[in-house]
Amino acid sequence: MQKNDSAKVAVIQTASVLMDQEANVEKACQLIAEAGDNGADLIVFPEAFMSGYPRGLAFGSVVGKRESKGRKDWARYWRSAVTVPSEATEKLAEAIRKVQAYVVMGIIERDDKGSQGTLFGTMLYFGPDGEILGKHRKLKPTGSERLIWGEGDGSTLTVVDTPFGRVGGLICWENYMPLARMALYQKGVDLYIAPTADARDTWQSTLRHIACEGRCFVLASNQYVTKDMYPNDLACASDLEEQPEELCRGGSAIVNPLGAYIEGPLYHEEGILYATLDLNQIHEGRFDFDVTGHYARPDVFQLTVNENPNE
């Protein structure tokens, strides 16, 4: 594939319309159109954009007990999830074809072909023709996420070849898993996608470390969410009473292969970060550090990855 010397990227920081698939599709299509009209070659959405990261909700659960009201909210969340492919993904594809950009979309995925009661935190990779080029399911949901999401497997450690380099990534705290990162480095990732729900200062050090470690651009997208953006008719609405008004402050950023910010981090508002990346910086960065090349020691360390799907 012919490689370009530059690429314009758009990292979107916005809130989901929690538990409303149709409204999320409409919002996503509007944002794709906006970023595309501004010349973006690659558009990145936050973790769990469709149909939401239910921050602050316990779904009526404590150890050893689950309340019926929590089951009602869970069923609503399940119904808003996205099957792949589906009418929802085709509507996204239609919007993508109009702007001819690559898009990485964070979804909550419902697998109607397998265990229909399990949801997955997933990244979908769309090509400029709207084709789904691949997906990645989060390998290890964090903390209470394990209550609502299942575990992905090694078959979705996806890297996509594009005219501006290989695009791949991990979701949120998967990026704290050194071997998962190394699996992507072994696949030659150039533009590393890191959607997240983590708005803490320490997350920013992770983004900069990955950029230095992989000598890659890091595109990190988060949501900006306040309590008044949530539905007002949740069965477990009382879960939010002790939560702050600003549930997630954001922190989306674009980082270069030497760990310096190009744009962001963006806090306390929704917005789109744009940057035109000089792709030559990837090769310049690997002059003195190539984690899978001249700085590797395969005679000492070897990584074996099971990329077979779980049956």
C-alpha positions as CSV (number, residue, x, y, z in Angstrom):
1,M,0.0,0.0,0.0
2,Q,1.3,3.5,-0.9
3,K,2.4,5.3,2.2
4,N,1.7,9.0,2.8
5,D,4.1,11.4,4.5
6,S,1.4,13.0,6.6
7,A,-2.1,12.4,8.0
8,K,-4.7,14.6,9.5
9,V,-6.3,13.1,12.6
10,A,-9.3,14.0,14.6
11,V,-9.7,12.8,18.3
12,I,-13.3,13.3,19.5
13,Q,-14.1,14.0,23.1
14,T,-17.8,13.8,23.7
15,A,-20.5,12.2,25.8
16,S,-22.6,9.2,24.8
17,V,-26.3,9.4,24.9
18,L,-26.4,6.7,27.6
19,M,-28.4,3.6,26.8
20,D,-29.9,5.1,23.6
21,Q,-28.4,3.4,20.5
22,E,-30.4,5.4,17.9
23,A,-29.4,8.7,19.4
24,N,-25.8,7.6,19.6
25,V,-25.8,6.6,15.9
26,E,-27.2,10.1,15.0
27,K,-24.6,11.9,17.2
28,A,-21.8,9.8,15.8
29,C,-22.8,10.5,12.2
30,Q,-22.9,14.2,12.9
31,L,-19.4,14.1,14.4
32,I,-18.0,12.0,11.6
33,A,-19.4,14.6,9.1
34,E,-17.9,17.5,11.1
35,A,-14.4,15.9,11.4
36,G,-14.6,14.8,7.7
37,D,-15.5,18.3,6.6
38,N,-12.4,19.5,8.4
39,G,-10.2,17.1,6.4
40,A,-9.6,14.3,8.8
41,D,-8.1,11.1,7.4
42,L,-8.5,9.3,10.7
43,I,-11.3,9.9,13.2
44,V,-11.1,8.4,16.7
45,F,-14.1,8.1,19.2
46,P,-13.9,7.4,22.9
47,E,-14.2,4.0,24.7
48,A,-17.8,2.7,24.9
49,F,-19.2,5.7,22.9
50,M,-22.1,3.5,21.7
51,S,-24.1,3.2,23.9
52,G,-22.2,4.5,26.9
53,Y,-19.8,3.9,29.8
54,P,-22.2,3.8,32.8
55,R,-19.9,5.5,35.2
56,G,-21.3,5.6,38.8
57,L,-23.9,2.9,38.3
58,A,-23.8,-0.2,40.4
59,F,-26.8,-1.9,38.8
60,G,-28.2,-2.8,42.2
61,S,-25.3,-5.1,42.9
62,V,-23.2,-5.9,46.0
63,V,-21.3,-9.1,46.7
64,G,-23.9,-11.9,47.0
65,K,-26.9,-9.8,46.0
66,R,-28.5,-8.3,42.9
67,E,-31.6,-6.2,43.1
68,S,-34.4,-6.3,40.5
69,K,-34.1,-2.5,39.7
70,G,-30.5,-3.2,38.7
71,R,-31.6,-5.9,36.4
72,K,-34.0,-3.4,34.7
73,D,-31.1,-1.0,34.0
74,W,-28.9,-3.8,32.9
75,A,-31.6,-5.0,30.4
76,R,-31.9,-1.4,29.1
77,Y,-28.1,-1.2,28.7
78,W,-28.1,-4.6,26.9
79,R,-30.8,-3.5,24.5
80,S,-28.8,-0.3,23.6
81,A,-25.7,-2.3,22.7
82,V,-24.5,-2.8,19.1
83,T,-24.4,-6.0,17.1
84,V,-21.7,-6.3,14.4
85,P,-22.8,-6.0,11.6
86,S,-26.2,-4.4,12.0
87,E,-28.4,-1.5,10.9
88,A,-26.5,0.7,13.3
89,T,-23.1,-0.1,11.8
90,E,-24.4,0.3,8.3
91,K,-25.6,3.8,9.2
92,L,-22.2,4.6,10.5
93,A,-20.7,3.2,7.3
94,E,-22.9,5.4,5.2
95,A,-21.7,8.5,7.1
96,I,-18.1,7.3,6.7
97,R,-18.4,6.8,3.0
98,K,-19.4,10.4,2.6
99,V,-16.2,11.7,4.2
100,Q,-13.8,8.9,3.0
101,A,-12.0,8.7,6.3
102,Y,-10.8,5.8,8.5
103,V,-12.8,5.7,11.8
104,V,-12.2,3.9,15.1
105,M,-15.4,3.7,17.0
106,G,-15.8,2.6,20.6
107,I,-18.9,0.4,21.1
108,I,-20.5,-1.9,23.6
109,E,-20.9,-5.0,21.5
110,R,-23.7,-7.6,21.8
111,D,-22.7,-10.8,20.3
112,D,-25.9,-12.4,18.9
113,K,-24.0,-15.3,17.4
114,G,-22.5,-16.4,20.7
115,S,-23.5,-15.9,24.3
116,Q,-26.4,-13.5,23.9
117,G,-26.3,-12.4,27.5
118,T,-22.7,-11.1,27.4
119,L,-21.5,-7.6,26.3
120,F,-18.0,-6.6,25.3
121,G,-16.1,-3.4,25.3
122,T,-15.0,-3.2,21.6
123,M,-13.2,-0.9,19.2
124,L,-14.4,-1.1,15.5
125,Y,-12.1,-0.2,12.7
126,F,-13.9,1.2,9.6
127,G,-12.2,1.9,6.2
128,P,-13.1,4.9,4.1
129,D,-15.5,2.8,2.1
130,G,-17.4,2.0,5.3
131,E,-16.2,-1.6,5.4
132,I,-15.5,-3.0,8.9
133,L,-11.8,-3.8,8.7
134,G,-11.5,-5.3,12.1
135,K,-12.4,-5.1,15.7
136,H,-10.7,-5.4,19.1
137,R,-12.5,-6.7,22.2
138,K,-11.2,-5.5,25.6
139,L,-9.2,-8.4,27.1
140,K,-9.7,-7.6,30.7
141,P,-12.5,-5.4,32.0
142,T,-11.3,-3.4,35.0
143,G,-12.8,-3.6,38.5
144,S,-16.6,-3.4,38.5
145,E,-16.6,-3.4,34.6
146,R,-16.3,-7.2,35.1
147,L,-19.9,-7.2,36.2
148,I,-21.2,-5.9,32.9
149,W,-18.6,-6.9,30.2
150,G,-17.0,-10.1,29.2
151,E,-13.4,-10.8,28.3
152,G,-12.1,-10.7,24.7
153,D,-9.5,-13.0,23.4
154,G,-6.3,-12.8,21.4
155,S,-8.0,-13.2,18.0
156,T,-8.9,-9.5,18.1
157,L,-5.5,-8.0,18.7
158,T,-6.1,-6.0,15.5
159,V,-3.8,-3.8,13.5
160,V,-5.0,-2.3,10.3
161,D,-2.8,-1.3,7.4
162,T,-3.6,2.2,6.0
163,P,-1.9,4.7,3.6
164,F,-0.5,6.5,6.7
165,G,0.8,3.5,8.6
166,R,-0.5,0.6,10.7
167,V,-3.3,1.6,13.1
168,G,-4.1,-0.4,16.2
169,G,-4.6,0.0,19.9
170,L,-5.9,-1.2,23.3
171,I,-8.7,0.0,25.4
172,C,-8.2,1.9,28.7
173,W,-6.3,-0.1,31.3
174,E,-5.4,-2.8,28.8
175,N,-2.6,-0.3,28.1
176,Y,-1.2,-1.2,31.6
177,M,-0.6,-4.7,30.3
178,P,3.0,-4.8,29.1
179,L,2.6,-8.0,27.1
180,A,-0.5,-6.7,25.3
181,R,1.4,-3.6,24.3
182,M,4.2,-5.7,23.1
183,A,1.8,-7.8,21.0
184,L,0.9,-4.6,19.1
185,Y,4.5,-3.5,18.8
186,Q,5.3,-6.8,17.2
187,K,2.5,-6.1,14.6
188,G,4.3,-2.9,13.7
189,V,1.7,-0.3,15.0
190,D,2.5,3.3,13.9
191,L,-0.6,5.1,15.1
192,Y,-1.6,3.7,18.5
193,I,-5.3,4.3,19.5
194,A,-5.9,4.5,23.3
195,P,-9.6,5.2,24.0
196,T,-10.3,5.4,27.7
197,A,-12.6,6.3,30.6
198,D,-9.6,7.3,32.8
199,A,-9.4,11.0,33.4
200,R,-6.7,11.1,36.0
201,D,-3.3,12.8,35.7
202,T,-1.5,9.4,35.9
203,W,-3.2,8.3,32.6
204,Q,-1.4,11.0,30.8
205,S,2.0,9.6,31.9
206,T,0.8,6.3,30.4
207,L,0.1,7.9,27.0
208,R,3.4,9.5,26.9
209,H,5.2,6.4,27.9
210,I,3.5,4.3,25.2
211,A,4.6,6.9,22.6
212,C,8.2,6.7,23.7
213,E,8.2,3.0,24.1
214,G,6.6,2.2,20.7
215,R,8.0,5.3,18.9
216,C,4.5,5.8,17.6
217,F,1.9,8.5,17.6
218,V,-0.7,8.0,20.4
219,L,-4.3,9.1,19.8
220,A,-6.2,9.0,23.1
221,S,-9.9,9.8,23.3
222,N,-12.0,10.1,26.4
223,Q,-15.6,11.2,27.1
224,Y,-16.6,14.4,28.9
225,V,-19.7,13.6,31.0
226,T,-21.8,15.4,33.6
227,K,-24.7,13.9,35.6
228,D,-27.3,15.9,33.7
229,M,-26.4,14.1,30.5
230,Y,-27.7,10.8,32.0
231,P,-31.3,9.6,31.5
232,N,-33.6,10.9,34.3
233,D,-35.6,7.7,34.5
234,L,-33.0,5.1,35.5
235,A,-34.2,2.5,38.0
236,C,-30.9,2.9,39.9
237,A,-30.7,6.7,39.7
238,S,-30.0,6.9,43.4
239,D,-26.5,5.5,42.6
240,L,-25.6,8.9,41.3
241,E,-26.6,10.9,44.3
242,E,-23.1,10.9,45.8
243,Q,-21.3,11.3,42.5
244,P,-19.8,14.7,41.5
245,E,-21.6,16.7,38.9
246,E,-18.7,16.3,36.5
247,L,-18.5,12.5,36.1
248,C,-15.6,12.5,33.7
249,R,-13.5,15.6,32.9
250,G,-12.0,14.2,29.7
251,G,-8.2,14.3,28.9
252,S,-8.1,13.4,25.2
253,A,-4.7,14.0,23.7
254,I,-2.5,13.5,20.7
255,V,1.2,12.6,21.5
256,N,4.2,12.3,19.1
257,P,6.6,9.4,19.0
258,L,9.0,11.1,21.4
259,G,6.3,11.5,24.0
260,A,5.5,15.2,23.5
261,Y,2.0,16.6,23.3
262,I,0.9,17.7,19.9
263,E,-2.7,18.6,21.1
264,G,-4.3,18.4,24.5
265,P,-5.0,17.1,27.0
266,L,-8.5,18.6,26.7
267,Y,-10.4,18.9,30.0
268,H,-13.8,20.1,31.2
269,E,-15.5,20.3,27.8
270,E,-16.5,18.4,24.7
271,G,-14.5,19.1,21.6
272,I,-12.4,17.7,18.7
273,L,-8.6,17.7,18.7
274,Y,-7.1,18.0,15.2
275,A,-3.5,17.5,14.2
276,T,-1.6,16.9,11.0
277,L,1.0,14.3,11.8
278,D,4.4,14.2,10.2
279,L,4.8,10.5,9.7
280,N,8.5,10.8,9.2
281,Q,8.8,11.3,12.9
282,I,8.0,7.6,13.5
283,H,11.1,6.6,11.6
284,E,13.1,9.4,13.2
285,G,12.1,8.2,16.6
286,R,13.2,4.6,15.9
287,F,16.7,5.8,15.1
288,D,17.8,5.2,18.6
289,F,15.0,3.0,20.0
290,D,13.1,0.3,18.1
291,V,11.3,-2.0,20.6
292,T,11.0,-4.9,18.3
293,G,14.1,-4.2,16.2
294,H,17.6,-3.1,17.1
295,Y,16.6,-2.5,20.8
296,A,15.1,-6.0,21.1
297,R,16.8,-9.0,22.6
298,P,15.0,-12.0,21.1
299,D,17.9,-14.3,22.3
300,V,16.8,-13.4,25.9
301,F,13.0,-12.5,25.6
302,Q,10.3,-14.0,23.4
303,L,6.6,-13.3,23.4
304,T,4.1,-16.0,22.3
305,V,0.5,-14.8,21.7
306,N,-2.5,-17.0,21.4
307,E,-4.5,-15.4,18.6
308,N,-7.1,-18.3,18.4
309,P,-10.7,-17.3,19.2
310,N,-12.2,-18.9,22.3
311,E,-14.7,-21.4,21.3
